[in-house]
Amino acid sequence: MLAKILSSAVIGIDAYLVEVEVDITHGLPTFTTVGLPEASVKESKERVKSAINNSGYSFPADRITVNLAPANIKKEGTGFDLPMALGILAATRIISQKVASKYLVLGELSLDGRIKPVNGSLPMALAAKEADYAGILVPFDNGREASVVKGLSVFPVKTLSQVVAFFQGFTQIKPETADISAIFDKDNEIESDFSEVMGQEHVKRALEIAAAGGHNMIMIGPPGSGKTMLAKCLQSILPSLTFEEAIETTKIFSVVGMLEKGQALITKRPFRAPHHTISDAGLIGGGHIPRPGEVSLAHNVVLFLDELPEYKKHVLEVLRQPLEDFKVTISRAASTITYPSSFMLIAAMNPCPCGYFSDPKHECKCTYPQIHRYRSKISGPLLDRIDIHVEVPAVPYRDLMGENGSESSAQIRKRVTAARAIQSERFNRTKFYCNAQMSSRHIKKHCKIDDASSRLLQSAIDKLGLSARAFNRVLKIARTIGDLEGSADIQVDHISEAIQYRNLDRRKAVI
């Protein structure tokens, strides 16, 4: 007796189809799983047996062989429990193989037959739609997540007996539906607003430019100057996620099991701020069974690294590839996995170990060798990949007590959104969506400058010793400043302001 149930598994953040083949023959009672199953998949035989018996069905006392095809890819996770159980029930003629073959099935079984949620149901639902299946059966808690895939019937199920009755035609399951507009409207509350930040107008301007062009940024200032608060406020001026961006981000969170219970989509840009003790695998991704790291969890959002020199140097160096390529490739002996990692890096650091170098009101007790060692933890190639460098001085008393309120995040966000709309039109036939992602070819096309701007930029390069990568960064920032002002061409004042945001290049010329 042979039966086939269609299921799915995930590689990276994309799903592929898996045929769960169940063959039952006469012989000594055994349960064998083949097809490169990991430990959690091998253990499923005990869960499947108990769930079938405790749901009121007979578990066959025969030789059972389960094959997970394709057999050349390692299978992990507990999502094959339900397909295995249904395969056994189909092979023993309790349910119809013809009916079961119309659906993709996934779910973990408890010993009493309840169906528990699994990771990756969104990419699996997308795979079911691409394969043109009638529908997908998912655990009840995964129903809202999978229902955002339009054109696919999503049936949330709670127990094994409910699924069996559904396949037998004795009961109906109402498909889960999602109102995408309502989901996006629900989660638009702003936690931190720029109107709450006193002073630091030049830093707010730099953050506005960073948000408008998707630029990486580093803030240098003494303790208590507001670097962390300013970074958290950045989230409030970023444009809303598009549906495509929300799907991409949600797929990553779904694969690692970080979606909240009943959450359909991530519509609000998360703020990822890992501690400085994080490992390189935690930041970039990896492990025995590869999984996304913080740079991928920050895809389409913000990655904030506070006290940047406190991170291990080799951990910071692994940021080079994702900052340049907007993706992370993790190679293992058996496979190579690529995760998306198009994020905005916002970093903060003190100017020296004690934090008070160049502060007029506090004495710095650090020697120049100490300052040099402190800053050398951040390599030149990494700094080259950070577009905007800005100083964040201590806030003076008159600004702290200022009665005139600062500009709100809503007002800044309108300008940022307008600038992003210009960039969206500019890059509508490319894979880019903001100025920071332009390659050298696109910089030559979209960042042309006049003679006055060229002379100013040449002078800056000669004095500061800018690298070719830093030169491109200045042009990208100038292009974003022009977009914020609605200017079709880059003006000399745009170049002048962009040069001011290479603060650490100026410091290297002095120290």
C-alpha positions, -999 to +999 in steps of 0.1 A: +000+000+000+015+033-012+004+068-005+018+103-013+011+135+006+026+168-006+044+190+020+072+216+019+105+226+035+126+257+035+161+264+021+173+299+031+140+318+031+125+301+001+104+269+002+105+239-021+080+210-024+086+177-007+067+145-015+061+125+016+058+089+003+045+063+027+048+026+019+032-001+042+041-037+036+037-069+056+066-077+079+079-070+113+066-037+128+091-010+120+089+027+111+118+039+089+123+074+076+146+080+046+155+110+025+182+127+046+160+135+077+175+154+106+170+143+142+137+162+147+123+145+116+135+110+127+118+116+161+085+123+143+076+085+142+068+085+179+047+116+177+029+103+146+021+069+162+008+084+194-013+110+176-029+084+153-038+061+182-050+089+205-072+104+177-092+071+174-075+055+145-055+022+142-018+024+137-008-004+114+014-032+129+034-036+097+066-024+081+063+014+074+088+032+052+086+070+047+106+087+020+110+124+018+117+134-018+139+149-031+161+126-011+193+146-018+184+176+004+185+175+042+151+178+058+147+196+092+119+207+114+087+192+127+064+202+099+064+167+084+045+151+113+010+158+098+019+147+062+034+115+076+002+107+096-020+115+067+001+093+044-003+064+068-040+070+069-042+072+031-022+040+027-046+022+051-076+036+030-090+057+059-088+089+038-088+092+000-054+096-017-071+115-046-086+141-023-054+145-002-032+150-033-049+183-040-035+200-010-001+209+005+001+199+042+023+209+070+021+208+108+037+194+140+016+168+159+013+166+197+008+132+212-029+137+216-034+147+179-034+185+183-016+203+155+011+228+166+025+257+146+057+254+125+082+279+111+082+290+075+045+287+067+045+319+046+072+308+021+056+273+020+022+289+011+040+309-017+054+276-030+020+260-029+006+289-050+034+286-075+028+249-079-009+257-085-024+236-057-060+239-046-050+249-011-028+244+019-035+230+053-016+248+080-017+248+118-044+271+132-018+295+146-001+299+112-034+306+094-032+344+093+004+343+082-003+320+052-035+338+043-017+369+029-009+348-002-036+358-026-051+332-049-046+303-025-071+287-002-056+285+033-073+260+057-062+265+094-066+232+113-064+223+149-064+185+152-056+154+132-092+142+134-105+175+120-082+170+089-093+134+085-130+145+086-123+172+061-107+148+036-136+123+042-161+151+034-178+149+068-169+185+077-160+218+061-131+242+071-136+279+064-106+292+045-086+320+063-087+354+046-066+385+052-075+421+047-041+435+037-052+472+039-065+466+075-032+449+085-011+478+072-034+504+089-034+486+122+003+489+130+013+525+123+019+538+159+051+558+163+071+551+195+098+578+193+093+612+176+119+637+165+098+665+182+109+649+216+146+654+208+159+688+219+187+704+198+210+684+175+194+699+144+223+690+122+221+654+133+184+653+125+192+667+091+218+639+085+193+613+096+167+627+072+192+624+044+201+589+055+164+579+056+157+595+022+185+577+004+189+545+025+224+556+035+245+540+062+254+564+090+277+566+120+274+591+149+304+601+170+298+619+203+303+619+240+281+598+264+247+613+269+246+633+238+215+615+225+230+591+199+208+562+208+176+582+211+183+598+177+188+563+161+155+551+175+137+581+161+149+572+126+123+545+125+096+571+127+106+589+095+112+559+072+086+553+045+061+526+051+070+491+039+055+482+006+036+449+003+065+433-015+090+445+012+066+433+040+065+398+023+103+397+021+108+407+057+080+385+070+095+354+052+127+359+072+110+363+105+087+333+097+117+310+089+133+317+123+100+316+142+100+352+154+065+361+143+041+369+171+012+345+175-015+354+150+006+380+133+000+380+095+026+404+082+054+426+095+042+460+084+062+482+107+100+484+101+116+465+130+146+481+148+173+456+153+199+465+179+222+435+188+244+437+219+281+442+213+289+407+226+272+391+196+292+365+176+300+367+139+275+339+133+248+357+152+254+389+132+259+375+097+241+341+101+253+306+101+255+277+125+255+239+121+220+243+105+224+277+088+199+304+099+196+341+092+216+365+114+209+400+125+219+415+091+191+395+075+166+401+102+173+438+095+165+433+058+145+464+046+149+479+081+175+494+104+205+477+121+217+498+150+252+490+164+257+510+196+293+515+210+307+503+177+344+499+188+332+475+216+322+449+190+349+423+182+369+434+152+364+402+133+326+405+139+326+440+124+347+428+094+320+403+083+297+433+076+317+442+045+299+418+021+263+426+031+270+463+031+283+461-005+262+433-020+230+435+000+230+398+006+249+372+027+262+339+013+268+311+038+287+281+025+288+247+041+301+213+028+266+202+019+251+234+006+253+271+000+226+294+012+220+331+004+200+354+026+189+389+017+204+417+038+196+451+024+196+471+055+205+506+068+234+505+092+232+531+119+262+530+142+272+551+173+306+555+190+325+577+214+353+597+200+378+581+224+378+555+252+367+580+279+343+596+255+353+633+259+379+639+232+373+674+217+346+681+243+351+717+256+335+710+290+352+678+299+388+669+301+399+639+279+425+618+297+432+595+268+465+596+250+468+597+213+480+561+211+449+550+231+426+570+208+443+555+178+439+519+191+403+526+200+395+539+165+416+513+147+390+487+158+369+500+129+389+494+097+392+518+069+373+496+044+344+493+068+343+531+073+344+536+035+311+516+033+294+540+058+281+569+038+275+595+065+298+604+094+284+630+118+294+645+151+269+645+180+281+670+206+267+674+241+234+693+241+237+728+256+214+739+284+195+764+262+185+737+238+174+714+266+151+741+280+141+754+246+104+761+244+101+760+207+093+725+197+113+706+171+099+695+138+078+663+142+086+630+126+055+632+105+067+664+088+101+650+081+086+617+069+066+636+042+099+649+027+116+615+030+086+598+013+086+623-015+124+618-021+119+580-021+091+584-047+116+603-070+141+574-065+115+548-072+107+564-105+144+568-113+151+531-106+118+516-118+135+493-143+162+481-119+164+461-087+173+492-068+149+512-047+171+540-032+202+560-040+225+541-016+222+510-037+235+525-069+264+508-086+292+528-103+274+526-136+243+541-122+263+568-104+278+579-137+243+581-152+224+598-123+250+618-105+265+641-131+279+673-117+289+707-132+324+722-133+321+741-100+310+710-082+338+690-098+364+715-086+351+715-051+350+677-050+386+675-063+398+698-036+381+677-010+396+645-023+431+660-024+429+674+012+411+644+028+426+616+008+392+601+000+391+566-016+372+558-048+345+543-027+342+574-005+341+595-036+311+575-048+295+579-014+297+617-016+280+616-050+252+594-037+246+616-007+246+647-029+220+630-052+198+623-021+201+660-009+190+671-044+160+647-043+150+661-009+150+696-025+132+683-056+162+693-078+168+674-110+205+683-110+232+681-083+242+716-073+275+728-058+258+733-024+246+697-024+282+685-030+294+709-002+269+695+023+277+659+013+314+665+019+306+676+055+293+642+062+327+625+058+337+635+093+360+606+101+379+613+068+386+648+081+398+634+114+422+610+098+437+640+080+443+657+114+454+628+137 
